[in-house]
Amino acid sequence: MKPAVSAPQLTAGAALLLVAAAIWPWVAPAGAPRNTASTEGAAPPPPLRMLPPLTALSAIAERPLFSPTRRPNAPAAAPVETSQPGRYRLLGVIGVGNSRRALVVDGSRRIEISEGGALDTWTVKRIEIDRVVLATPHGETVLSVQRAGPEAAPAAPH
């Protein structure tokens, strides 16, 4: 006894049915719109909802979604300045061509720096003829050459 339809015939028929279902939306005749409800006399759609005021959304900031504790981060403390510019004294400036270097004293230590160089947490922003401008993200300060007064002059030998 032979089956009425063989497996290859059944597979070919199923494939043909799937292809016809796939192309049907493109070849089907354009008919009446599917929404047959009458638009005459119908109420207009409701207006879009307006967002609430920002004060109503303050809970988002008070309980951040991606924070494991659902508490806001603690405010960052102001960084503590580790060096005071007052501890440095400018001895002089050396200029050769376009390059300038400054000689700075820190206690008994002498430091030679150039523009862009670092002096602890300070960055040398500019070296001028008689001053050095130091900068941090919190502000700037100026080291000036201090002229020796008569009391600082060494006594002449007799």
KASULKA-V809388 format. One record per residue. N is the residue number from 1. RES is the residue in one small letter. PHI is phi as a letter, one per 20 degrees, with the letter a starting at -180 (* if undefined). BURIAL is b if it has 9 or more other C-alpha atoms within 8 Angstrom, else e. D_FIRST is the distance of its C-alpha to the first C-alpha in Angstrom with 1 decimal. Layout:
<<N RES PHI BURIAL D_FIRST> <N RES PHI BURIAL D_FIRST>>
//
This chain:
<<1 m * e 0.0> <2 k d e 3.8> <3 p f e 6.6> <4 a f e 9.2> <5 v c e 11.9> <6 s e e 12.3> <7 a f e 15.1> <8 p f e 17.6> <9 q f e 17.3> <10 l f b 17.8> <11 t f e 20.8> <12 a f e 22.3> <13 g f e 22.2> <14 a f e 23.9> <15 a f e 26.5> <16 l f e 27.2> <17 l f e 27.8> <18 l f e 30.1> <19 v f e 32.1> <20 a f e 32.6> <21 a f e 33.8> <22 a f e 36.1> <23 i e e 37.8> <24 w g e 38.0> <25 p f e 41.5> <26 w e e 43.0> <27 v d e 41.6> <28 a f e 41.8> <29 p f e 44.6> <30 a f e 47.8> <31 g d e 48.2> <32 a f e 50.7> <33 p f e 51.5> <34 r f e 49.4> <35 n e e 52.6> <36 t e e 53.5> <37 a f e 56.4> <38 s f e 59.7> <39 t e e 62.1> <40 e f e 65.0> <41 g m e 67.3> <42 a f e 65.3> <43 a f e 67.4> <44 p f e 67.8> <45 p f e 66.1> <46 p f e 68.1> <47 p f e 70.4> <48 l f e 69.5> <49 r f e 70.9> <50 m e e 73.9> <51 l f e 74.0> <52 p f e 76.4> <53 p f e 79.7> <54 l f e 79.8> <55 t f e 81.8> <56 a f e 78.8> <57 l d b 76.7> <58 s f e 79.3> <59 a f e 77.0> <60 i f e 74.9> <61 a f e 77.9> <62 e f b 79.0> <63 r c b 75.7> <64 p g b 73.9> <65 l f e 70.2> <66 f e e 69.7> <67 s e b 72.6> <68 p g e 71.5> <69 t e e 74.4> <70 r l b 74.1> <71 r d b 77.8> <72 p f b 79.4> <73 n f e 80.6> <74 a f e 84.2> <75 p f e 86.5> <76 a f e 87.3> <77 a f e 90.7> <78 a f e 93.1> <79 p f e 93.2> <80 v e e 96.3> <81 e f e 98.4> <82 t e e 99.1> <83 s c e 101.9> <84 q d e 104.9> <85 p f e 106.2> <86 g f e 109.7> <87 r f e 109.6> <88 y e b 109.4> <89 r c b 112.5> <90 l e b 112.4> <91 l e b 114.8> <92 g a b 114.3> <93 v c b 112.0> <94 i d e 111.6> <95 g c e 110.6> <96 v c e 109.9> <97 g m e 108.5> <98 n e e 105.6> <99 s e e 104.9> <100 r c b 106.7> <101 r c b 106.8> <102 a d b 108.5> <103 l d b 110.2> <104 v d b 109.7> <105 v d b 111.3> <106 d c b 109.6> <107 g m e 112.3> <108 s d e 113.3> <109 r e e 110.1> <110 r d e 110.2> <111 i c e 107.0> <112 e d e 106.5> <113 i c b 103.7> <114 s c b 102.5> <115 e g b 100.7> <116 g n e 97.2> <117 g f e 98.2> <118 a d b 97.8> <119 l c e 100.6> <120 d l e 98.9> <121 t e b 96.9> <122 w e b 98.9> <123 t d b 97.9> <124 v f b 100.7> <125 k e b 100.1> <126 r b b 103.2> <127 i d b 106.2> <128 e d e 109.3> <129 i g e 112.8> <130 d c e 114.1> <131 r b b 111.1> <132 v c b 107.5> <133 v d b 104.9> <134 l d b 102.5> <135 a c b 99.4> <136 t c b 96.7> <137 p f e 94.1> <138 h e e 96.7> <139 g q e 99.5> <140 e c e 102.0> <141 t b e 105.4> <142 v c e 108.1> <143 l d b 110.1> <144 s d b 113.4> <145 v f b 115.9> <146 q e e 118.7> <147 r f e 122.1> <148 a f e 124.6> <149 g e e 127.5> <150 p f e 131.1> <151 e f e 130.6> <152 a e e 127.6> <153 a f e 129.6> <154 p f e 130.9> <155 a f e 134.6> <156 a f e 136.5> <157 p f e 138.3> <158 h e e 142.1>>
//
